[in-house]
């Protein structure tokens, strides 16, 4: 599912994104996406959010 979302952003011309993750499996997402170069991204940023929240909390 995350691959589809990243590819949709790239197809829309976006070359720099930030992905907010949380919980116990956040590290799995980091390893899965790596640098984003596989998708043609200039840069992909990752951040961790503690606890539950919404977009404003991120």
PDB file of N, CA, C and O in Angstrom:
ATOM      1  N   UNK A   1       0.816  -1.187   0.000  1.00  0.00           N
ATOM      2  CA  UNK A   1       0.000   0.000   0.000  1.00  0.00           C
ATOM      3  C   UNK A   1       0.868   1.262   0.000  1.00  0.00           C
ATOM      4  O   UNK A   1       0.542   2.221  -0.699  1.00  0.00           O
ATOM      5  N   UNK A   2       1.947   1.287   0.754  1.00  0.00           N
ATOM      6  CA  UNK A   2       2.805   2.485   0.812  1.00  0.00           C
ATOM      7  C   UNK A   2       3.477   2.745  -0.525  1.00  0.00           C
ATOM      8  O   UNK A   2       3.703   3.897  -0.894  1.00  0.00           O
ATOM      9  N   UNK A   3       3.799   1.678  -1.257  1.00  0.00           N
ATOM     10  CA  UNK A   3       4.429   1.853  -2.566  1.00  0.00           C
ATOM     11  C   UNK A   3       3.494   2.580  -3.528  1.00  0.00           C
ATOM     12  O   UNK A   3       3.932   3.441  -4.290  1.00  0.00           O
ATOM     13  N   UNK A   4       2.217   2.238  -3.493  1.00  0.00           N
ATOM     14  CA  UNK A   4       1.236   2.890  -4.367  1.00  0.00           C
ATOM     15  C   UNK A   4       1.156   4.381  -4.055  1.00  0.00           C
ATOM     16  O   UNK A   4       1.133   5.205  -4.969  1.00  0.00           O
ATOM     17  N   UNK A   5       1.115   4.730  -2.784  1.00  0.00           N
ATOM     18  CA  UNK A   5       1.008   6.140  -2.390  1.00  0.00           C
ATOM     19  C   UNK A   5       2.243   6.939  -2.801  1.00  0.00           C
ATOM     20  O   UNK A   5       2.124   8.051  -3.317  1.00  0.00           O
ATOM     21  N   UNK A   6       3.404   6.383  -2.577  1.00  0.00           N
ATOM     22  CA  UNK A   6       4.635   7.082  -2.967  1.00  0.00           C
ATOM     23  C   UNK A   6       4.688   7.244  -4.480  1.00  0.00           C
ATOM     24  O   UNK A   6       5.048   8.311  -4.977  1.00  0.00           O
ATOM     25  N   UNK A   7       4.332   6.194  -5.216  1.00  0.00           N
ATOM     26  CA  UNK A   7       4.366   6.267  -6.671  1.00  0.00           C
ATOM     27  C   UNK A   7       3.363   7.296  -7.193  1.00  0.00           C
ATOM     28  O   UNK A   7       3.644   7.986  -8.174  1.00  0.00           O
ATOM     29  N   UNK A   8       2.208   7.408  -6.558  1.00  0.00           N
ATOM     30  CA  UNK A   8       1.212   8.405  -6.970  1.00  0.00           C
ATOM     31  C   UNK A   8       1.751   9.814  -6.775  1.00  0.00           C
ATOM     32  O   UNK A   8       1.504  10.685  -7.610  1.00  0.00           O
ATOM     33  N   UNK A   9       2.483  10.058  -5.691  1.00  0.00           N
ATOM     34  CA  UNK A   9       3.090  11.372  -5.466  1.00  0.00           C
ATOM     35  C   UNK A   9       4.159  11.667  -6.515  1.00  0.00           C
ATOM     36  O   UNK A   9       4.235  12.779  -7.037  1.00  0.00           O
ATOM     37  N   UNK A  10       4.973  10.675  -6.815  1.00  0.00           N
ATOM     38  CA  UNK A  10       6.017  10.841  -7.832  1.00  0.00           C
ATOM     39  C   UNK A  10       5.384  11.110  -9.199  1.00  0.00           C
ATOM     40  O   UNK A  10       5.851  11.976  -9.939  1.00  0.00           O
ATOM     41  N   UNK A  11       4.339  10.380  -9.529  1.00  0.00           N
ATOM     42  CA  UNK A  11       3.652  10.576 -10.806  1.00  0.00           C
ATOM     43  C   UNK A  11       3.040  11.974 -10.909  1.00  0.00           C
ATOM     44  O   UNK A  11       2.862  12.500 -12.008  1.00  0.00           O
ATOM     45  N   UNK A  12       2.718  12.574  -9.757  1.00  0.00           N
ATOM     46  CA  UNK A  12       2.153  13.923  -9.737  1.00  0.00           C
ATOM     47  C   UNK A  12       3.242  14.993  -9.804  1.00  0.00           C
ATOM     48  O   UNK A  12       2.939  16.187  -9.820  1.00  0.00           O
ATOM     49  N   UNK A  13       4.505  14.572  -9.844  1.00  0.00           N
ATOM     50  CA  UNK A  13       5.607  15.514  -9.975  1.00  0.00           C
ATOM     51  C   UNK A  13       6.274  15.900  -8.675  1.00  0.00           C
ATOM     52  O   UNK A  13       7.152  16.763  -8.661  1.00  0.00           O
ATOM     53  N   UNK A  14       5.875  15.280  -7.590  1.00  0.00           N
ATOM     54  CA  UNK A  14       6.484  15.575  -6.290  1.00  0.00           C
ATOM     55  C   UNK A  14       7.771  14.782  -6.162  1.00  0.00           C
ATOM     56  O   UNK A  14       7.787  13.576  -6.404  1.00  0.00           O
ATOM     57  N   UNK A  15       8.846  15.449  -5.785  1.00  0.00           N
ATOM     58  CA  UNK A  15      10.150  14.792  -5.705  1.00  0.00           C
ATOM     59  C   UNK A  15      10.737  14.767  -4.298  1.00  0.00           C
ATOM     60  O   UNK A  15      11.807  14.195  -4.088  1.00  0.00           O
ATOM     61  N   UNK A  16      10.061  15.373  -3.342  1.00  0.00           N
ATOM     62  CA  UNK A  16      10.545  15.391  -1.964  1.00  0.00           C
ATOM     63  C   UNK A  16       9.344  15.219  -1.040  1.00  0.00           C
ATOM     64  O   UNK A  16       8.415  16.025  -1.073  1.00  0.00           O
ATOM     65  N   UNK A  17       9.360  14.158  -0.204  1.00  0.00           N
ATOM     66  CA  UNK A  17       8.230  13.892   0.681  1.00  0.00           C
ATOM     67  C   UNK A  17       8.725  13.574   2.088  1.00  0.00           C
ATOM     68  O   UNK A  17       9.900  13.276   2.300  1.00  0.00           O
ATOM     69  N   UNK A  18       7.805  13.644   3.036  1.00  0.00           N
ATOM     70  CA  UNK A  18       8.078  13.230   4.410  1.00  0.00           C
ATOM     71  C   UNK A  18       7.032  12.198   4.798  1.00  0.00           C
ATOM     72  O   UNK A  18       5.842  12.376   4.535  1.00  0.00           O
ATOM     73  N   UNK A  19       7.479  11.124   5.423  1.00  0.00           N
ATOM     74  CA  UNK A  19       6.598  10.050   5.851  1.00  0.00           C
ATOM     75  C   UNK A  19       6.637  10.000   7.372  1.00  0.00           C
ATOM     76  O   UNK A  19       7.708   9.899   7.969  1.00  0.00           O
ATOM     77  N   UNK A  20       5.475  10.070   7.991  1.00  0.00           N
ATOM     78  CA  UNK A  20       5.353  10.036   9.450  1.00  0.00           C
ATOM     79  C   UNK A  20       4.873   8.651   9.850  1.00  0.00           C
ATOM     80  O   UNK A  20       3.828   8.191   9.391  1.00  0.00           O
ATOM     81  N   UNK A  21       5.642   7.985  10.708  1.00  0.00           N
ATOM     82  CA  UNK A  21       5.258   6.663  11.184  1.00  0.00           C
ATOM     83  C   UNK A  21       5.294   6.645  12.702  1.00  0.00           C
ATOM     84  O   UNK A  21       5.781   7.584  13.331  1.00  0.00           O
ATOM     85  N   UNK A  22       4.791   5.600  13.271  1.00  0.00           N
ATOM     86  CA  UNK A  22       4.802   5.442  14.716  1.00  0.00           C
ATOM     87  C   UNK A  22       4.586   3.990  15.069  1.00  0.00           C
ATOM     88  O   UNK A  22       4.435   3.140  14.192  1.00  0.00           O
ATOM     89  N   UNK A  23       4.570   3.713  16.341  1.00  0.00           N
ATOM     90  CA  UNK A  23       4.336   2.348  16.794  1.00  0.00           C
ATOM     91  C   UNK A  23       5.590   1.507  16.784  1.00  0.00           C
ATOM     92  O   UNK A  23       6.695   1.994  16.548  1.00  0.00           O
ATOM     93  N   UNK A  24       5.388   0.244  17.046  1.00  0.00           N
ATOM     94  CA  UNK A  24       6.506  -0.685  17.201  1.00  0.00           C
ATOM     95  C   UNK A  24       7.144  -1.089  15.876  1.00  0.00           C
ATOM     96  O   UNK A  24       8.280  -1.563  15.865  1.00  0.00           O
ATOM     97  N   UNK A  25       6.446  -0.913  14.773  1.00  0.00           N
ATOM     98  CA  UNK A  25       6.968  -1.368  13.484  1.00  0.00           C
ATOM     99  C   UNK A  25       7.481  -0.239  12.610  1.00  0.00           C
ATOM    100  O   UNK A  25       7.672  -0.441  11.411  1.00  0.00           O
ATOM    101  N   UNK A  26       7.708   0.934  13.162  1.00  0.00           N
ATOM    102  CA  UNK A  26       8.159   2.082  12.370  1.00  0.00           C
ATOM    103  C   UNK A  26       9.484   1.788  11.667  1.00  0.00           C
ATOM    104  O   UNK A  26       9.684   2.227  10.534  1.00  0.00           O
ATOM    105  N   UNK A  27      10.373   1.068  12.302  1.00  0.00           N
ATOM    106  CA  UNK A  27      11.658   0.731  11.693  1.00  0.00           C
ATOM    107  C   UNK A  27      11.508  -0.091  10.433  1.00  0.00           C
ATOM    108  O   UNK A  27      12.318   0.021   9.513  1.00  0.00           O
ATOM    109  N   UNK A  28      10.469  -0.923  10.383  1.00  0.00           N
ATOM    110  CA  UNK A  28      10.220  -1.722   9.176  1.00  0.00           C
ATOM    111  C   UNK A  28       9.926  -0.821   7.985  1.00  0.00           C
ATOM    112  O   UNK A  28      10.372  -1.097   6.871  1.00  0.00           O
ATOM    113  N   UNK A  29       9.178   0.254   8.214  1.00  0.00           N
ATOM    114  CA  UNK A  29       8.883   1.190   7.140  1.00  0.00           C
ATOM    115  C   UNK A  29      10.152   1.889   6.658  1.00  0.00           C
ATOM    116  O   UNK A  29      10.328   2.106   5.459  1.00  0.00           O
ATOM    117  N   UNK A  30      11.019   2.234   7.576  1.00  0.00           N
ATOM    118  CA  UNK A  30      12.266   2.904   7.194  1.00  0.00           C
ATOM    119  C   UNK A  30      13.121   2.003   6.309  1.00  0.00           C
ATOM    120  O   UNK A  30      13.655   2.454   5.296  1.00  0.00           O
ATOM    121  N   UNK A  31      13.252   0.747   6.683  1.00  0.00           N
ATOM    122  CA  UNK A  31      14.038  -0.195   5.886  1.00  0.00           C
ATOM    123  C   UNK A  31      13.387  -0.461   4.538  1.00  0.00           C
ATOM    124  O   UNK A  31      14.082  -0.626   3.535  1.00  0.00           O
ATOM    125  N   UNK A  32      12.080  -0.504   4.505  1.00  0.00           N
ATOM    126  CA  UNK A  32      11.360  -0.803   3.288  1.00  0.00           C
ATOM    127  C   UNK A  32      11.529   0.290   2.242  1.00  0.00           C
ATOM    128  O   UNK A  32      11.707  -0.007   1.061  1.00  0.00           O
ATOM    129  N   UNK A  33      11.475   1.549   2.660  1.00  0.00           N
ATOM    130  CA  UNK A  33      11.524   2.664   1.720  1.00  0.00           C
ATOM    131  C   UNK A  33      12.925   3.165   1.468  1.00  0.00           C
ATOM    132  O   UNK A  33      13.175   3.780   0.431  1.00  0.00           O
ATOM    133  N   UNK A  34      13.830   2.929   2.360  1.00  0.00           N
ATOM    134  CA  UNK A  34      15.223   3.378   2.234  1.00  0.00           C
ATOM    135  C   UNK A  34      15.310   4.861   1.880  1.00  0.00           C
ATOM    136  O   UNK A  34      14.780   5.698   2.611  1.00  0.00           O
ATOM    137  N   UNK A  35      15.963   5.195   0.782  1.00  0.00           N
ATOM    138  CA  UNK A  35      16.183   6.604   0.438  1.00  0.00           C
ATOM    139  C   UNK A  35      15.136   7.171  -0.502  1.00  0.00           C
ATOM    140  O   UNK A  35      15.053   8.389  -0.664  1.00  0.00           O
ATOM    141  N   UNK A  36      14.340   6.324  -1.122  1.00  0.00           N
ATOM    142  CA  UNK A  36      13.333   6.787  -2.067  1.00  0.00           C
ATOM    143  C   UNK A  36      13.838   6.864  -3.495  1.00  0.00           C
ATOM    144  O   UNK A  36      13.064   7.151  -4.408  1.00  0.00           O
ATOM    145  N   UNK A  37      15.119   6.614  -3.702  1.00  0.00           N
ATOM    146  CA  UNK A  37      15.681   6.703  -5.055  1.00  0.00           C
ATOM    147  C   UNK A  37      15.069   5.659  -5.997  1.00  0.00           C
ATOM    148  O   UNK A  37      15.047   5.858  -7.212  1.00  0.00           O
ATOM    149  N   UNK A  38      14.574   4.553  -5.440  1.00  0.00           N
ATOM    150  CA  UNK A  38      13.918   3.531  -6.260  1.00  0.00           C
ATOM    151  C   UNK A  38      12.712   4.110  -6.994  1.00  0.00           C
ATOM    152  O   UNK A  38      12.331   3.638  -8.065  1.00  0.00           O
ATOM    153  N   UNK A  39      12.118   5.143  -6.395  1.00  0.00           N
ATOM    154  CA  UNK A  39      10.923   5.763  -6.957  1.00  0.00           C
ATOM    155  C   UNK A  39      11.243   7.001  -7.790  1.00  0.00           C
ATOM    156  O   UNK A  39      10.348   7.582  -8.405  1.00  0.00           O
ATOM    157  N   UNK A  40      12.493   7.404  -7.817  1.00  0.00           N
ATOM    158  CA  UNK A  40      12.853   8.613  -8.527  1.00  0.00           C
ATOM    159  C   UNK A  40      12.700   9.866  -7.684  1.00  0.00           C
ATOM    160  O   UNK A  40      12.635  10.976  -8.211  1.00  0.00           O
ATOM    161  N   UNK A  41      12.641   9.682  -6.372  1.00  0.00           N
ATOM    162  CA  UNK A  41      12.526  10.835  -5.473  1.00  0.00           C
ATOM    163  C   UNK A  41      13.873  11.502  -5.286  1.00  0.00           C
ATOM    164  O   UNK A  41      14.908  10.837  -5.257  1.00  0.00           O
ATOM    165  N   UNK A  42      13.855  12.810  -5.161  1.00  0.00           N
ATOM    166  CA  UNK A  42      15.069  13.555  -4.846  1.00  0.00           C
ATOM    167  C   UNK A  42      15.448  13.293  -3.391  1.00  0.00           C
ATOM    168  O   UNK A  42      16.619  13.100  -3.065  1.00  0.00           O
ATOM    169  N   UNK A  43      14.446  13.291  -2.532  1.00  0.00           N
ATOM    170  CA  UNK A  43      14.701  13.080  -1.110  1.00  0.00           C
ATOM    171  C   UNK A  43      13.427  12.575  -0.439  1.00  0.00           C
ATOM    172  O   UNK A  43      12.327  13.023  -0.761  1.00  0.00           O
ATOM    173  N   UNK A  44      13.583  11.648   0.484  1.00  0.00           N
ATOM    174  CA  UNK A  44      12.471  11.182   1.305  1.00  0.00           C
ATOM    175  C   UNK A  44      12.880  11.324   2.765  1.00  0.00           C
ATOM    176  O   UNK A  44      13.930  10.831   3.176  1.00  0.00           O
ATOM    177  N   UNK A  45      12.054  11.990   3.532  1.00  0.00           N
ATOM    178  CA  UNK A  45      12.322  12.203   4.953  1.00  0.00           C
ATOM    179  C   UNK A  45      11.421  11.286   5.760  1.00  0.00           C
ATOM    180  O   UNK A  45      10.296  10.994   5.352  1.00  0.00           O
ATOM    181  N   UNK A  46      11.912  10.834   6.898  1.00  0.00           N
ATOM    182  CA  UNK A  46      11.142   9.989   7.787  1.00  0.00           C
ATOM    183  C   UNK A  46      11.118  10.639   9.167  1.00  0.00           C
ATOM    184  O   UNK A  46      12.111  11.219   9.607  1.00  0.00           O
ATOM    185  N   UNK A  47       9.999  10.540   9.831  1.00  0.00           N
ATOM    186  CA  UNK A  47       9.920  11.009  11.203  1.00  0.00           C
ATOM    187  C   UNK A  47       9.037  10.061  11.998  1.00  0.00           C
ATOM    188  O   UNK A  47       8.183   9.373  11.439  1.00  0.00           O
ATOM    189  N   UNK A  48       9.248  10.032  13.285  1.00  0.00           N
ATOM    190  CA  UNK A  48       8.512   9.137  14.179  1.00  0.00           C
ATOM    191  C   UNK A  48       7.587   9.963  15.056  1.00  0.00           C
ATOM    192  O   UNK A  48       7.994  10.986  15.607  1.00  0.00           O
ATOM    193  N   UNK A  49       6.358   9.526  15.185  1.00  0.00           N
ATOM    194  CA  UNK A  49       5.384  10.208  16.038  1.00  0.00           C
ATOM    195  C   UNK A  49       5.023   9.295  17.194  1.00  0.00           C
ATOM    196  O   UNK A  49       4.544   8.179  16.993  1.00  0.00           O
ATOM    197  N   UNK A  50       5.254   9.773  18.398  1.00  0.00           N
ATOM    198  CA  UNK A  50       4.892   8.990  19.587  1.00  0.00           C
ATOM    199  C   UNK A  50       3.413   9.153  19.876  1.00  0.00           C
ATOM    200  O   UNK A  50       2.877  10.257  19.783  1.00  0.00           O
ATOM    201  N   UNK A  51       2.761   8.078  20.220  1.00  0.00           N
ATOM    202  CA  UNK A  51       1.350   8.121  20.573  1.00  0.00           C
ATOM    203  C   UNK A  51       0.457   8.303  19.361  1.00  0.00           C
ATOM    204  O   UNK A  51       0.913   8.403  18.222  1.00  0.00           O
ATOM    205  N   UNK A  52      -0.822   8.342  19.652  1.00  0.00           N
ATOM    206  CA  UNK A  52      -1.795   8.522  18.580  1.00  0.00           C
ATOM    207  C   UNK A  52      -2.046   9.992  18.368  1.00  0.00           C
ATOM    208  O   UNK A  52      -2.012  10.777  19.316  1.00  0.00           O
ATOM    209  N   UNK A  53      -2.291  10.361  17.161  1.00  0.00           N
ATOM    210  CA  UNK A  53      -2.560  11.752  16.840  1.00  0.00           C
ATOM    211  C   UNK A  53      -3.084  11.861  15.432  1.00  0.00           C
ATOM    212  O   UNK A  53      -3.406  10.862  14.790  1.00  0.00           O
ATOM    213  N   UNK A  54      -3.163  13.069  14.970  1.00  0.00           N
ATOM    214  CA  UNK A  54      -3.640  13.280  13.619  1.00  0.00           C
ATOM    215  C   UNK A  54      -2.590  14.051  12.836  1.00  0.00           C
ATOM    216  O   UNK A  54      -1.456  14.191  13.295  1.00  0.00           O
ATOM    217  N   UNK A  55      -2.945  14.545  11.679  1.00  0.00           N
ATOM    218  CA  UNK A  55      -1.984  15.240  10.828  1.00  0.00           C
ATOM    219  C   UNK A  55      -1.377  16.441  11.541  1.00  0.00           C
ATOM    220  O   UNK A  55      -0.178  16.688  11.409  1.00  0.00           O
ATOM    221  N   UNK A  56      -2.168  17.186  12.285  1.00  0.00           N
ATOM    222  CA  UNK A  56      -1.659  18.366  12.982  1.00  0.00           C
ATOM    223  C   UNK A  56      -0.609  17.991  14.013  1.00  0.00           C
ATOM    224  O   UNK A  56       0.334  18.750  14.238  1.00  0.00           O
ATOM    225  N   UNK A  57      -0.756  16.836  14.641  1.00  0.00           N
ATOM    226  CA  UNK A  57       0.235  16.386  15.628  1.00  0.00           C
ATOM    227  C   UNK A  57       1.548  15.991  14.963  1.00  0.00           C
ATOM    228  O   UNK A  57       2.624  16.152  15.539  1.00  0.00           O
ATOM    229  N   UNK A  58       1.445  15.478  13.757  1.00  0.00           N
ATOM    230  CA  UNK A  58       2.642  15.016  13.043  1.00  0.00           C
ATOM    231  C   UNK A  58       3.546  16.194  12.751  1.00  0.00           C
ATOM    232  O   UNK A  58       4.609  16.023  12.156  1.00  0.00           O
TER     233      UNK A  58
END
